[in-house]
Amino acid sequence: MSPPISTRTATEADLPLISRLHARAFGPGRFARTAYRVREGTPTASPYCRTAFLGPRLIAALRLTRVTIGGQGGALLLGPLAVDPDFVNQGLGRRLLSESLQAAREGGERLVVLVGDMPYYGRFGFQPVAPGTITFPGPVDPARILALELVPGALSGFRGLIAAA
C-alpha cells in the first residue's frame, strides 16, 4: 500500500525539489517565457504556493506570485503549475489550484492572472481578459491572458502592465 498524497503550503526547503520538477515537466525553454521574466527577483514562495507529495516525493507544485498591474497591488500571477509526468490526469493540478485560490481569497487578494489555456482554467472560473487591458513586458498571446476575480468586479480596477510586486 502506497502512502497517501498530501498537500501543503510550499516552503523554502521545497525549492530544490520544485526546481527539479519544473525542469522535468517544462524543460529548459521555460526560462524564456515572459511570465518567468515577470517573476524574476520575486520571493520564490508566497503563502499561496502549494505542493503535493507522495511520501517524500514531490509530485506537483503550484506558484502564485504577488504582482502589480498598472502599479496597483492585490493581484497574483499564477504559474507555473507543474505535475510530475508520472502523475498527470489524476486531479493534482485541480486540487492544488483549488487550495491556492481559496487561500488567496482568505488572504484578501483580489485578482489572479495567468497566461494559459482556457479549456483547462475556465473550469475554475478564469475568463479571457479584453485585449490590451492587462499587458506583459514581453511577447504573450493576448488570447491566453486569463483572469479570475477573487472579489466580484475586481478586474475592472486593473489596467496596464503586469510587474513583480
Salt bridges, closest charged atoms under 4 A:
ASP14 OD2 - ARG8 NH1 2.67
ASP84 OD2 - ARG24 NH1 2.70
ASP84 OD2 - ARG57 NH2 3.06
ASP86 OD2 - ARG24 NH2 3.51
ASP86 OD2 - ARG57 NH2 2.97
GLU99 OE1 - ARG50 NH2 2.52
GLU99 OE2 - ARG95 NE 3.51
GLU109 OE2 - ARG66 NE 3.23
ASP117 OD1 - ARG144 NH1 2.32
